[in-house]
Amino acid sequence: MSDYIMDLRKIVGHRPLLQVGASVILEDERGRILLELRTDNHCWGYPGGSVDLDEVVEDAARRELFEETGLVADSLELFGVFSGKDLHYVYPNGDEVSNVDVVFLCKSYSGSMKCQEEEVERLEFFAPEDVPENLSPPIRKPVLEWTRRKLAQSK
């Protein structure tokens, strides 16, 4: 979590915050999505997190991808900007957020996969038809949109 968000939490406690996130849907050469089993809610999600003050969104997405997976994005393509009630979330610790998630698609990457122990229990690739049901609530909408697009491409 960014220092900015942590500082705000000291002032507002668990009350809702508007949070801008930068996230990455990473696809391997077989068209599968990389998901991580989160340590906080034990649901599957994609790499991503809060954008720091004055940080370029693409830089935040690259930073989060590397921190959480050990992988480096060689290129990013805007997948979509997601917001609204579907992305409103209360974390297990009680912190409440209304997310605006800027999601990038990455098909070209390098590095060695490694879990960030504090946030990620496991990393695994999933084919579109095999995406797990227990998706972390704030990323459900973007992942289902990715799945819909991938399945439509294969028809």
WOTAMO-V813164 format. One record per residue. N is the residue number from 1. RES is the residue in one letter. SS is DSSP state (H for helix, E for strand, C for the rest). Layout:
BEGIN
{{N:RES:SS} {N:RES:SS}}
END
This chain:
BEGIN
{{1:M:C} {2:S:C} {3:D:H} {4:Y:H} {5:I:H} {6:M:H} {7:D:H} {8:L:H} {9:R:H} {10:K:H} {11:I:H} {12:V:H} {13:G:C} {14:H:C} {15:R:C} {16:P:C} {17:L:E} {18:L:E} {19:Q:E} {20:V:E} {21:G:E} {22:A:E} {23:S:E} {24:V:E} {25:I:E} {26:L:E} {27:E:E} {28:D:C} {29:E:C} {30:R:C} {31:G:C} {32:R:C} {33:I:E} {34:L:E} {35:L:E} {36:E:E} {37:L:E} {38:R:E} {39:T:C} {40:D:C} {41:N:C} {42:H:C} {43:C:C} {44:W:E} {45:G:E} {46:Y:C} {47:P:E} {48:G:E} {49:G:E} {50:S:E} {51:V:C} {52:D:C} {53:L:C} {54:D:C} {55:E:C} {56:V:C} {57:V:H} {58:E:H} {59:D:H} {60:A:H} {61:A:H} {62:R:H} {63:R:H} {64:E:H} {65:L:H} {66:F:H} {67:E:H} {68:E:H} {69:T:H} {70:G:C} {71:L:E} {72:V:E} {73:A:E} {74:D:C} {75:S:C} {76:L:C} {77:E:E} {78:L:E} {79:F:E} {80:G:E} {81:V:E} {82:F:E} {83:S:C} {84:G:C} {85:K:H} {86:D:H} {87:L:H} {88:H:E} {89:Y:E} {90:V:E} {91:Y:C} {92:P:C} {93:N:C} {94:G:C} {95:D:C} {96:E:E} {97:V:E} {98:S:E} {99:N:E} {100:V:E} {101:D:E} {102:V:E} {103:V:E} {104:F:E} {105:L:E} {106:C:E} {107:K:C} {108:S:C} {109:Y:E} {110:S:E} {111:G:E} {112:S:C} {113:M:C} {114:K:C} {115:C:C} {116:Q:C} {117:E:C} {118:E:C} {119:E:C} {120:V:E} {121:E:E} {122:R:E} {123:L:E} {124:E:E} {125:F:E} {126:F:E} {127:A:C} {128:P:H} {129:E:H} {130:D:H} {131:V:C} {132:P:C} {133:E:C} {134:N:C} {135:L:E} {136:S:C} {137:P:H} {138:P:H} {139:I:H} {140:R:H} {141:K:H} {142:P:H} {143:V:H} {144:L:H} {145:E:H} {146:W:H} {147:T:H} {148:R:H} {149:R:H} {150:K:H} {151:L:H} {152:A:H} {153:Q:H} {154:S:C} {155:K:C}}
END
